[in-house]
Amino acid sequence: MEEALWFKGVQAKAAALAPSLKRPVFDKIDSRDWDLELGARDQTDPELAIPPEFAHQQLLQVGSVTRSRNLREDLRAQGVIVCDWAEALEKHGDLLQKYFGQAVSIDENRLTAEHAASINNGILVYVPKNVAVKEPITVAYLQDASKKQDFVEHVLLIADVNSSVSYMESLATIGAEANTASIVVEVIARAGSQVKYAGIDRLGQKTTAYIKRVAKIGQDAKVDWALGMLSDGKILGDFDSNLIGTGSKADMNIIAITIGDQIQGLNTVVNNYGRKSVGHILQHGVILQRSSLIFDGIGHVMKGAKGADAQQENRVLMLSRSARGDANPILLIDDNDVFAGHAASVGRVDEQQLYYLMSRGIPKKTAERLVIRGFLGPVLTRVPSADVRQRLFAMVERKLIDGQDME
């Protein structure tokens, strides 16, 4: 009960702060007129479920009320926690008080404050010291857009010292009402831990979303990100890896596809604080019709991070003369004796590749999809989980077909 009262105090503070804070601003991503503020509508009670293709990995109960009693007995015996937000407040308030807001501060900007003030659902994952969770934890959130309502989800994933875990999350929409979504993910990777985080997003065409995913990474810990940004609406993505400890590592692998009139702006940042920390960003995107895709990639080596390594690659493939694509790499180096580099490109499909495939009897649309698969391949092959790779390939194919059908 005391923990629940503590969280209500946090939410009250966030609500009071929000009007005085500014919305986040990212280079070349103009979201000033996007409907991203929360609170004007009732909040949805989303369904938290396991995707059917992962039914054999029943770690969570299917349904709108999720409890940890279906967690495998051997994991529960080791102290692993996987539960919804209500249960986390009720039974694990000590963990929330200790770790909530460590990766994403409620006063970082107006959208994070509004998010904290509005949280009523989400998930807590905690892996104790020296525990390895071998099977991936898989969760799907379904945004109910059958009526006007906000969609707010908070994920707090804590990998304690020398632990390891794989987490896979899917976001999808049912219904066609215009709504706002706010998703914040905090990953706390303590010393020596290993986290593999996969997110596959396919929010609806009329959804305007702020998606913030941040990792705080300790000494000799590593976080592998694999993100498929395949939504159909306006998406403002804000992804950070903060390499705090000596020898900490982060690989941020992101693919994005935009179709129709949609806009996606993705700001991906690696902050090297720790000595000999390693942060790599790899972003590949594809644009169809009149859509827009903006990649901002920032590698920031802080003062004192000697021996740090910050590398990034941002590439955009355009399939339409009406589309807009930007790839903006930025390196900020505040110390010497470091390794840093970047690459960026925006270009059209290679007509010779298309001609070669079509000369072998392959229809043009199929040939285009094959070329795109080859372009996205360097990112997809970096995804550590075979199951995630298969799902990403399937969803990429589906979105490409949807985009070609709009032509």
C-alpha positions in Angstrom: 0.0 0.0 0.0 2.8 2.4 0.9 4.5 1.7 -2.5 1.2 2.4 -4.3 0.9 5.7 -2.4 4.5 6.5 -3.4 3.7 6.0 -7.0 0.6 8.2 -6.8 2.9 10.9 -5.5 5.2 10.4 -8.4 2.3 10.7 -10.8 1.0 13.8 -9.1 4.5 15.4 -9.3 4.7 14.5 -13.0 1.3 16.0 -13.7 2.3 19.2 -12.0 5.6 19.4 -13.9 4.2 18.7 -17.4 2.8 22.1 -18.3 6.1 23.8 -17.5 8.2 21.4 -19.6 8.9 21.6 -23.4 8.3 18.9 -25.9 11.5 17.1 -27.2 13.0 18.7 -30.3 15.1 16.6 -32.7 17.1 17.8 -35.7 15.1 17.7 -38.9 12.1 16.0 -37.2 9.3 18.5 -37.1 6.6 17.1 -34.8 5.3 20.4 -33.4 1.8 20.0 -34.7 1.5 16.3 -33.8 -1.2 15.3 -31.3 1.2 13.8 -28.8 -0.2 15.2 -25.5 -2.0 12.9 -23.2 -5.0 13.5 -20.9 -7.6 14.8 -23.3 -9.1 11.4 -23.7 -9.9 8.4 -21.5 -7.1 5.8 -21.3 -7.4 2.4 -22.9 -7.1 -0.8 -20.9 -5.0 -2.7 -23.5 -4.9 -6.4 -23.8 -1.6 -7.9 -22.7 -1.1 -11.2 -24.4 1.3 -13.7 -25.9 1.4 -13.8 -29.7 0.0 -17.1 -31.0 3.3 -18.1 -32.6 4.9 -18.0 -29.2 2.1 -19.9 -27.4 4.5 -22.7 -26.4 6.4 -20.1 -24.3 3.6 -19.3 -21.9 5.2 -17.0 -19.5 2.3 -14.7 -19.1 -1.5 -15.3 -19.0 -3.4 -14.3 -22.1 -6.0 -11.6 -21.2 -6.3 -8.0 -20.0 -5.4 -9.0 -16.4 -2.0 -10.6 -16.3 -0.5 -12.3 -13.3 2.9 -14.0 -12.8 1.3 -17.3 -11.7 1.9 -18.7 -15.2 5.6 -18.0 -15.1 7.5 -21.2 -15.3 8.0 -22.7 -11.9 11.8 -23.0 -12.2 12.1 -19.3 -13.0 9.8 -18.3 -10.2 11.9 -20.5 -7.9 15.0 -18.5 -8.9 13.3 -15.2 -8.1 12.4 -14.1 -11.7 9.5 -11.6 -11.8 7.3 -11.0 -14.8 4.0 -9.2 -14.0 1.7 -6.4 -15.0 1.9 -2.9 -13.5 -0.9 -3.4 -11.0 0.7 -6.5 -9.5 4.1 -4.8 -9.5 2.7 -1.9 -7.4 1.0 -4.4 -5.1 3.8 -6.9 -4.6 7.0 -5.4 -5.8 6.8 -1.8 -4.9 10.4 -1.9 -3.5 11.8 -2.7 -7.0 9.7 0.1 -8.6 10.8 2.7 -6.0 14.5 1.7 -6.6 14.5 1.6 -10.4 11.6 3.5 -11.8 12.9 6.7 -13.5 16.6 5.6 -13.5 16.7 5.4 -17.3 13.9 7.9 -18.2 13.4 10.8 -15.8 9.9 12.1 -15.4 11.1 15.6 -15.9 13.1 15.0 -19.1 10.5 16.6 -21.3 6.8 17.3 -21.4 6.0 13.9 -23.0 7.8 11.9 -20.4 6.1 13.8 -17.6 2.7 13.3 -19.2 3.5 9.6 -19.6 4.5 9.1 -16.0 1.3 10.9 -14.9 -0.9 8.7 -17.0 0.6 5.2 -16.4 -1.9 2.6 -15.4 -0.6 -0.4 -17.2 2.7 -1.9 -18.3 5.0 -4.7 -17.3 7.8 -5.3 -14.8 10.6 -7.8 -15.6 13.2 -8.6 -13.0 16.0 -11.1 -13.3 18.0 -11.6 -10.1 21.8 -11.8 -9.8 23.5 -14.7 -11.6 20.2 -16.0 -13.1 20.1 -16.8 -16.9 16.6 -16.8 -18.5 17.2 -19.0 -21.5 13.8 -18.8 -23.2 12.7 -15.4 -24.4 10.0 -13.5 -22.5 7.5 -12.6 -25.2 4.7 -10.0 -24.8 2.2 -8.4 -27.2 0.3 -5.2 -26.5 -2.9 -4.5 -28.5 -4.0 -0.9 -28.7 -7.8 -0.7 -28.8 -8.6 2.1 -31.3 -12.3 1.2 -31.6 -13.0 4.4 -29.7 -11.2 7.6 -28.7 -8.7 6.8 -25.9 -5.1 7.2 -25.1 -2.8 4.2 -25.1 -0.1 4.3 -22.4 2.4 1.5 -21.7 5.5 1.4 -19.4 8.1 -1.3 -19.5 10.6 -1.6 -16.7 13.2 -4.4 -17.3 15.9 -4.9 -14.7 18.8 -7.4 -15.3 20.6 -7.7 -12.0 24.4 -8.3 -11.7 25.7 -11.1 -14.0 22.2 -12.1 -15.2 20.9 -12.6 -18.7 17.5 -12.3 -20.4 15.9 -11.9 -23.9 12.7 -9.9 -24.1 10.5 -9.6 -27.2 7.6 -7.1 -27.4 5.1 -6.5 -30.2 2.9 -3.5 -30.5 -0.2 -3.6 -32.7 -3.5 -1.7 -33.2 -7.1 -2.9 -33.5 -9.7 -0.4 -34.6 -9.4 2.8 -36.7 -10.1 5.8 -34.5 -7.4 8.5 -34.3 -5.6 8.1 -31.0 -2.4 9.0 -29.2 0.1 6.4 -27.9 2.8 6.8 -25.4 5.3 4.0 -24.8 8.3 4.2 -22.5 10.8 1.4 -22.0 13.4 1.5 -19.3 16.1 -1.2 -19.4 18.5 -1.3 -16.4 21.4 -3.6 -17.2 23.6 -3.9 -14.1 27.2 -5.0 -14.0 28.0 -8.0 -16.1 24.5 -8.5 -17.3 23.3 -9.4 -20.9 20.0 -8.1 -22.3 18.6 -8.8 -25.7 15.6 -6.5 -26.4 13.5 -6.9 -29.5 10.6 -4.7 -30.4 8.3 -5.1 -33.4 5.9 -2.2 -33.8 2.9 -2.1 -36.2 0.7 0.6 -34.7 -2.3 1.7 -36.8 -2.5 4.3 -39.5 -4.4 6.8 -37.3 -2.2 6.4 -34.3 0.2 9.2 -33.4 2.9 7.8 -31.1 5.8 8.8 -28.9 8.0 5.8 -28.3 10.9 6.2 -26.0 13.3 3.3 -25.3 16.3 3.8 -23.1 19.0 1.6 -21.5 21.2 2.3 -18.6 24.2 0.0 -18.9 26.6 -0.8 -16.2 30.2 -2.1 -16.1 30.9 -4.9 -18.6 27.1 -5.2 -19.3 25.7 -5.4 -22.8 22.3 -4.5 -24.4 21.5 -5.7 -27.9 18.5 -3.7 -29.4 16.6 -5.1 -32.4 13.8 -2.7 -33.4 11.4 -3.1 -36.3 9.6 0.2 -36.8 6.8 -0.9 -39.1 3.9 1.2 -37.8 1.6 3.0 -40.3 1.0 6.3 -38.4 3.0 9.2 -37.2 5.8 7.9 -35.1 8.3 9.9 -33.0 11.0 7.4 -31.9 13.5 8.4 -29.2 16.0 5.6 -28.5 19.0 6.0 -26.1 21.8 3.8 -24.8 23.7 5.3 -21.9 27.0 3.4 -21.5 27.7 4.2 -17.8 30.2 1.6 -16.8 33.7 0.7 -17.9 33.5 -1.9 -20.8 29.8 -1.4 -21.3 28.4 -2.2 -24.7 25.3 -1.5 -26.8 24.3 -2.5 -30.3 21.3 -0.6 -31.7 20.0 -2.3 -34.8 16.9 -0.6 -36.3 14.9 -1.1 -39.5 12.0 1.2 -40.6 9.6 1.2 -43.4 7.2 4.1 -44.2 4.2 3.9 -46.7 1.4 6.2 -47.8 1.5 9.6 -46.3 3.0 8.6 -43.0 5.9 10.2 -41.2 8.5 8.5 -39.0 11.2 10.4 -37.2 13.7 8.3 -35.3 16.3 9.9 -33.0 18.9 7.2 -31.9 21.6 8.1 -29.4 24.5 6.4 -27.8 26.2 8.2 -24.9 29.6 6.8 -24.0 30.3 7.7 -20.4 32.4 4.7 -19.4 36.0 4.0 -20.3 36.4 1.5 -23.1 32.6 1.5 -23.7 31.4 0.5 -27.1 28.2 1.8 -28.8 27.2 1.0 -32.4 24.1 2.3 -34.3 22.9 0.5 -37.5 19.8 2.0 -39.1 18.3 1.1 -42.5 15.0 2.4 -43.8 12.8 2.1 -46.8 10.3 4.8 -48.1 7.4 4.3 -50.4 4.7 6.6 -51.9 4.6 10.1 -50.3 5.9 9.1 -46.9 8.8 10.5 -44.9 11.5 8.9 -42.9 14.1 10.7 -40.9 17.1 9.0 -39.1 19.0 11.1 -36.6 22.0 9.2 -35.2 24.1 10.7 -32.4 27.2 9.2 -30.9 28.4 11.2 -27.9 31.7 10.4 -26.3 31.8 12.2 -22.9 34.8 13.6 -21.1 36.6 10.8 -19.3 35.5 8.0 -21.7 39.0 7.2 -22.9 39.2 4.2 -25.2 35.5 4.5 -26.1 34.2 3.3 -29.5 31.2 5.1 -31.1 30.2 4.0 -34.6 27.1 4.5 -36.7 25.6 3.8 -40.1 22.3 5.4 -41.3 21.0 4.5 -44.7 17.7 5.2 -46.5 16.3 3.6 -49.7 13.7 5.6 -51.6 11.2 3.9 -53.9 9.3 7.0 -54.9 10.2 10.5 -56.2 7.5 11.9 -53.9 9.0 10.5 -50.7 11.3 12.3 -48.3 14.3 10.7 -46.6 17.0 12.1 -44.4 19.9 10.4 -42.7 21.7 12.6 -40.2 24.8 11.3 -38.4 26.3 13.4 -35.6 29.4 12.7 -33.6 30.2 14.6 -30.5 33.7 13.9 -29.1 34.6 15.4 -25.7 37.8 13.4 -25.1 40.8 12.0 -27.0 42.1 8.5 -27.4 38.7 7.3 -28.7 37.4 5.5 -31.9 34.5 7.1 -33.7 33.0 7.0 -37.2 29.8 7.4 -39.2 28.3 6.7 -42.6 25.1 7.9 -44.1 23.3 7.7 -47.5 19.9 8.3 -49.1 19.3 6.8 -52.5 17.0 5.1 -54.9 16.6 1.5 -55.9 19.4 0.3 -58.2 17.7 0.0 -61.6 20.3 -2.5 -62.8 19.4 -4.8 -60.0 15.7 -4.5 -60.8 16.4 -5.1 -64.5 18.5 -8.2 -63.8 15.8 -9.7 -61.6 12.9 -8.8 -64.1 15.0 -10.3 -67.0 14.8 -13.6 -65.1 11.0 -13.5 -65.3 10.4 -12.0 -61.8 7.5 -9.5 -61.7 8.5 -5.9 -60.9 6.9 -5.7 -57.4 8.4 -9.0 -56.4 11.8 -7.8 -57.7 11.5 -4.6 -55.7 10.8 -6.6 -52.5 13.9 -8.8 -53.1 16.1 -5.7 -53.6 14.7 -4.2 -50.3 15.3 -7.5 -48.5 18.9 -7.3 -49.6 19.1 -3.7 -48.4 17.7 -4.5 -45.0 19.7 -7.8 -44.7 22.7 -6.3 -42.9 20.5 -5.2 -40.1 18.2 -8.2 -39.9 21.1 -10.7 -39.8 22.4 -8.8 -36.7 19.3 -9.7 -34.8 20.5 -12.4 -32.4 17.2 -14.4 -32.1 16.1 -16.7 -35.0 12.5 -16.3 -33.9 12.7 -12.5 -34.0 14.4 -12.6 -37.4 11.6 -14.7 -38.8 8.9 -12.5 -37.4 10.7 -9.4 -38.7 11.1 -10.8 -42.2 7.4 -11.7 -42.2 6.2 -8.3 -41.1 8.6 -6.5 -43.4 7.1 -8.5 -46.3 3.6 -7.7 -45.2 4.2 -4.0 -44.9 6.0 -3.8 -48.3 3.0 -5.6 -49.9 0.7 -3.1 -48.2 2.8 -0.2 -49.5 2.8 -1.6 -53.1 -0.9 -2.1 -53.0 -1.3 1.7 -52.3 0.4 2.6 -55.6 
